[in-house]
Amino acid sequence: MASPDPTQQLLVRRYTAADSAATWQVFHDAIHGTASRDYTPQQVHAWAPEHTDLDRWNQVRSAAHTLVACLDGTVIGFSDVTDDGEVDMLFVHPDAGGRGVARALLTRVLREAAAAGHQRLVTHASLTSRPVFERFGFTVDAAQVVHKRGQELRNFDMSLLLTDEAEHRSDGPVG
């Protein structure tokens, strides 16, 4: 993936089935790239194996009210919120990191969750994503260890009470 041009307009839109392979690739590359600084190679491979069932991936993404972030038509990130108020995914391609993509996605997720009537959101943040969630006001409720394909991965149960204040914590507008 080529590095995004910072002058391009970021578009945040709803996930469609056509985004299945692109969002899987972002997930895979974010874990093998960005998250690899916090997890061992064995943990990374267990978390994001080389292949997945894209039909199943699409079913989960569709059910979770997934949003994608695009630059020039290319999916560079995605996030979601489930019907029960869980932010299950927040991933940005490593080539697009540090450009406000996670901020734009999470801002939109918070806005849509509040509009849907959620009063509290939860997430299971990785070591890598914890600081992003903390910048939005999520707090750590518990540290935990999860098991994936024979590996133990440390993460954090975090939560956020949605208020007018929490909905407006971003640094700028979202498209």
C-alpha positions in Angstrom: 0.0 0.0 0.0 1.4 3.4 -1.0 1.6 6.1 1.7 -1.5 8.3 1.6 -1.1 11.9 0.4 -1.8 14.0 3.5 -3.6 16.6 1.3 -6.3 14.1 0.3 -9.7 14.2 1.9 -10.4 11.3 4.3 -13.8 9.7 3.7 -15.5 7.8 6.4 -18.4 5.7 5.1 -20.4 2.6 5.9 -18.9 -0.8 5.3 -20.2 -2.8 2.3 -19.6 -6.5 1.4 -17.2 -5.2 -1.3 -14.9 -4.0 1.6 -14.4 -7.5 3.0 -11.0 -8.3 1.6 -9.7 -4.7 2.1 -10.7 -4.6 5.7 -9.2 -8.0 6.4 -5.9 -6.8 4.8 -6.0 -3.7 7.0 -6.6 -5.8 10.1 -3.8 -8.2 9.1 -1.3 -5.5 8.2 -2.0 -3.4 11.3 -1.4 -6.4 13.5 1.7 -7.6 11.7 3.0 -4.0 11.3 1.9 -1.6 14.0 1.0 -4.1 16.8 4.1 -6.1 16.3 6.0 -3.6 18.5 3.9 -4.7 21.5 3.5 -8.4 20.8 5.8 -11.3 19.9 5.8 -12.8 16.4 4.0 -15.9 17.7 1.3 -13.7 19.3 1.0 -11.6 16.1 0.6 -14.7 13.9 -2.0 -16.2 16.3 -4.0 -13.0 16.4 -3.9 -12.4 12.6 -3.1 -15.6 10.6 -2.3 -15.3 6.9 -5.8 -16.2 5.7 -9.4 -16.0 6.9 -12.8 -17.0 5.8 -13.9 -13.8 4.0 -17.5 -14.8 4.0 -17.5 -15.1 7.8 -15.4 -11.9 8.1 -18.1 -10.1 6.0 -20.9 -11.4 8.2 -19.2 -10.2 11.4 -18.3 -6.8 9.8 -21.8 -6.3 8.5 -23.4 -7.2 11.9 -21.1 -4.9 13.8 -22.1 -1.6 12.1 -18.6 -1.2 10.6 -17.3 2.1 9.2 -14.4 2.3 6.8 -11.9 5.2 6.2 -10.8 5.7 2.6 -8.3 7.9 0.8 -8.7 8.0 -2.9 -11.0 5.0 -2.9 -8.6 2.8 -0.9 -9.7 1.4 2.5 -7.0 2.5 5.0 -8.9 1.8 8.3 -12.1 0.6 9.9 -13.9 0.6 13.2 -17.3 -0.5 14.4 -19.8 -0.6 17.3 -22.0 -3.6 18.0 -25.6 -3.5 19.0 -24.6 -4.1 22.6 -22.2 -1.1 22.7 -18.9 -2.8 22.1 -16.2 -1.1 19.9 -14.9 -4.4 18.7 -12.5 -3.2 16.0 -10.3 -0.2 15.4 -7.6 -0.8 12.9 -5.6 1.5 10.6 -3.1 0.4 8.0 0.5 1.0 9.2 1.2 3.2 6.1 -1.7 5.5 7.2 -0.8 5.7 10.9 -0.3 9.0 12.6 -2.6 10.9 10.2 -5.8 11.1 12.2 -7.5 8.1 10.7 -8.2 6.4 14.0 -9.4 9.7 15.5 -11.8 10.2 12.6 -13.1 6.6 12.8 -13.6 6.7 16.6 -15.2 10.1 16.5 -17.8 8.9 14.1 -18.3 5.6 16.0 -18.9 7.6 19.2 -21.4 9.9 17.4 -23.3 7.1 15.9 -23.3 5.1 19.2 -24.8 8.1 21.0 -27.4 8.6 18.3 -28.4 4.9 18.6 -29.0 5.5 22.3 -25.9 3.9 23.8 -25.0 5.4 27.2 -21.8 3.3 27.7 -19.3 1.8 25.3 -16.8 -1.0 26.1 -13.8 -2.2 24.2 -11.0 -4.8 24.7 -8.1 -2.7 23.8 -4.7 -4.1 22.8 -1.5 -2.8 24.2 -1.2 -0.9 20.9 -4.6 0.7 20.9 -5.0 1.5 24.6 -3.5 5.0 24.2 -5.9 5.9 21.4 -8.9 4.9 23.5 -7.6 6.7 26.5 -7.3 10.0 24.4 -11.1 9.6 23.9 -11.8 9.2 27.6 -12.0 5.4 27.8 -10.7 4.2 31.2 -9.2 0.8 32.0 -11.6 -1.4 33.9 -9.3 -4.4 34.0 -6.2 -5.9 32.5 -6.7 -9.3 31.1 -5.0 -12.1 29.1 -6.9 -13.6 26.2 -6.1 -16.9 24.4 -5.8 -17.0 20.6 -4.6 -20.1 18.8 -2.4 -21.3 21.7 -1.0 -17.9 22.5 -1.7 -15.5 25.4 -2.2 -11.9 24.5 -2.5 -9.1 27.1 -5.2 -6.5 26.6 -7.5 -4.2 28.6 -11.2 -4.1 29.2 -12.0 -0.4 28.9 -15.2 1.6 29.0 -16.6 5.1 28.3 -19.8 6.8 29.5 -21.2 8.6 26.5 -22.0 12.2 27.3 -22.2 15.4 25.2 -18.6 16.1 26.4 -17.3 12.6 25.4 -18.9 12.8 21.9 -16.9 15.9 21.1 -13.4 14.9 22.2 -11.8 14.8 18.8 -9.5 17.4 17.4 -11.5 18.2 14.3 -14.4 17.4 12.0 -15.2 14.1 10.5 -16.5 13.5 7.0 
